[in-house]
Amino acid sequence: MKKATCISATALLLVACSHDVPMVSLGIDDTYRIARMQKLALEPALTGSEYVWRVDGEVVATTRDYIFLAAEEGRYNLSFEIIDAETPFLFDFTVDVLHEEVEYSPYISRVLEYRPAPGQFINEMPAYEEGDTYADMLQKAEDCISGTNDVMISLGGFGGYVTFCFDHTVINRPGEKDFRIWGNCFYELTDPGRKGGSAEPGIVMVSYDANCNGLPDDPWYELAGSDYRNPATRHNYSITYRRPDPSQTPVEDETGFLSDIRYIPWTDSEGAAGYMPKNIFHSQDYYPKWVGEDEITLSGTCLPQNGVDTSGIGSYFILYCFDWGYADNHPNDYPDLNSFDISWAVDAGGNPVELPGADFIRVHTGVNQYCGWLGETSTEICRAQDLNIEIAGVPAEPTIQNTQNKPNH
């Protein structure tokens, strides 16, 4: 699929030979033609004390450089003003925003990173084959969730993540949800007063390609969900998983459901330590087999544990849903609860950030938790959609898969 790019307006140095007086152009043309949802990087050559950019009379930036981005087709009237006591300058120009030549897809175009934590579905979703490299697994992840493929991938335990993009910038529409993510959560029926069942919430983050290089190397911002400011939520939390020792003797538990309760050791940034057990339902390696290192360290926001053993004897767990703002946290039948607003973005200090759009989206498992025979809490996703793009001739809903080999209570 076509990859969104930035058009750059660069400065030109012109020399007037007749008088040998150097003349520096502004470096901005009188008019531009670009496709909707495509960036136009404007980088003027002239400098001054202050700068003002306007679009149709409205101030949109006060920086020297500016990236123009529009969702709607039409002609936009722009102006660039340099406020300076010695060299004031004002330049008016237009940008014609056109419909793209090749129709954008509303679904994932590329998977740029797939770095899961260990887990009971790792090496199965997607399936590892002997000799697979990271590039092979990255391609398999892309094959699973790009377009309308709808094949679940697992992110494993806390911190495991996937990064993906569309073939265009997802525009941040004021007051509206911008994109949607599908998971495999379902509700259970024994506690109708609370929404819960198999909620395995994933933290959602976004990045805007401000340097226009097509890579996810600009700052990342978390979309602050309902429990971002919960006192029990831990920010800047990290965990390190160690590859299991192949010579160790497995230690079973008394229930018969766990084949090794000391399978994968972990330590975290708060000094805690524990194990990710292995269960009888999944006998393959839980540590990603394509990873050469014996340790995996992952970081991010860690939500409070949401799993409750309502039986009291480890036989029935309910994973309660957080209110809103997380992937794989409510069933796909509830579009609004699985949709996200780029305006929820906050920086590392929790301060709101205004982004024109999102070029890259990342989801990581948001809970460090093990629920007996159910296993670790692991976010799964199978599709994402830009809500700006109209859907034509494709199914609106994927098939919901219960990948956990657990009964629908």
Disulfide bonds with the S-S distance in Angstrom:
Cys6-Cys212 2.12
